[in-house]
């Protein structure tokens, strides 16, 4: 009986293990997680922080479910070496697992900026259950929180901490929030919405150091200005976990290099999710990671398998206002804009050579899937331009 070992119990690794176990192909599947927890929905951590979900609801697979599927789950087991010649992996506590095929779903590490004081107690990354527990513990006594990073994760952290009673300041190094997903107009509306929630935003802010005597007390910006902080959250990006693969001699660039079937340079080892690099790109969103998991499972099962990236979207909701984006907002092309500042409504559609290449929605995002399909399929919208910004409900009968 072939033994498949999946290292990494995040969404991608768990999906791959589940797909293999359900295939009824006579495989033995072991899922290894380095956190001492059941597989959980990392994407929903922000809902837990903001009080919209209980911790128990984060769990995606209870132990009994994994057992019923035929998956052996090994939580709290950190794999520290791969012996490709012997077809086995070694854990930090000196356990060994033999494999016939190995799937690396190692995920990524949150980036910790290397300025002075970055390792003080009270400086927290935003990645795991324990990170959120630390944030909640600090928020329980109120005080001031600073979030470095005005991207999706940073804003989710800011909203959750503000809901828990902290005074929150967001520091963004660039000139607009969510600079990869939003244009200037939508980002400006978002700053105003955050201000109404008591969240301050500082754009173009360069952090110079974290100050404190035994614990974070303030953040010092370039120029010397200090911002009081009882908690500092860093949400400035992720770095693919590829050191384990690199030490084993696999081809690694930014991530573990894989082909269309998610196979690494060793055909007995696949890589999926944030640790994998396909066609020069490392994914950072859950939808492509899950598709990679499905592709890898199909390939291991001997089925036709080819991963083809599609456009994905970023979404955020703040006090009832939706923020949604898909495609390359910086792409050259014409912009179709529909805006009502008083109503808090904004749409920007970027069209290049007759095709929709990006869409930004602020306020009302109910048509997001419709726009996402067109961005993903590179739909020709030449004949739709007059009504495109109003959404599918306004489409002429002949066009629906």
Secondary structure as GFF3:
##gff-version 3
##sequence-region A 1 400
A	DSSP	beta_strand	3	7	.	.	.	ID=ss1
A	DSSP	alpha_helix	11	22	.	.	.	ID=ss2
A	DSSP	beta_strand	28	32	.	.	.	ID=ss3
A	DSSP	three_ten_helix	42	44	.	.	.	ID=ss4
A	DSSP	alpha_helix	45	49	.	.	.	ID=ss5
A	DSSP	three_ten_helix	55	58	.	.	.	ID=ss6
A	DSSP	alpha_helix	63	69	.	.	.	ID=ss7
A	DSSP	beta_strand	71	74	.	.	.	ID=ss8
A	DSSP	beta_strand	79	83	.	.	.	ID=ss9
A	DSSP	beta_strand	88	91	.	.	.	ID=ss10
A	DSSP	beta_strand	96	98	.	.	.	ID=ss11
A	DSSP	beta_strand	101	104	.	.	.	ID=ss12
A	DSSP	beta_strand	108	110	.	.	.	ID=ss13
A	DSSP	beta_strand	123	125	.	.	.	ID=ss14
A	DSSP	alpha_helix	129	139	.	.	.	ID=ss15
A	DSSP	beta_strand	144	148	.	.	.	ID=ss16
A	DSSP	alpha_helix	152	163	.	.	.	ID=ss17
A	DSSP	beta_strand	167	172	.	.	.	ID=ss18
A	DSSP	alpha_helix	184	196	.	.	.	ID=ss19
A	DSSP	beta_strand	199	203	.	.	.	ID=ss20
A	DSSP	beta_strand	207	211	.	.	.	ID=ss21
A	DSSP	beta_strand	218	221	.	.	.	ID=ss22
A	DSSP	beta_strand	226	228	.	.	.	ID=ss23
A	DSSP	beta_strand	231	234	.	.	.	ID=ss24
A	DSSP	beta_strand	238	240	.	.	.	ID=ss25
A	DSSP	alpha_helix	243	247	.	.	.	ID=ss26
A	DSSP	beta_strand	256	258	.	.	.	ID=ss27
A	DSSP	beta_strand	269	271	.	.	.	ID=ss28
A	DSSP	three_ten_helix	273	275	.	.	.	ID=ss29
A	DSSP	beta_strand	276	278	.	.	.	ID=ss30
A	DSSP	alpha_helix	286	300	.	.	.	ID=ss31
A	DSSP	beta_strand	313	318	.	.	.	ID=ss32
A	DSSP	beta_strand	321	327	.	.	.	ID=ss33
A	DSSP	beta_strand	334	340	.	.	.	ID=ss34
A	DSSP	beta_strand	345	352	.	.	.	ID=ss35
A	DSSP	beta_strand	355	363	.	.	.	ID=ss36
A	DSSP	alpha_helix	368	377	.	.	.	ID=ss37
A	DSSP	three_ten_helix	382	384	.	.	.	ID=ss38
A	DSSP	three_ten_helix	388	390	.	.	.	ID=ss39
A	DSSP	three_ten_helix	392	394	.	.	.	ID=ss40
A	DSSP	three_ten_helix	397	399	.	.	.	ID=ss41
###
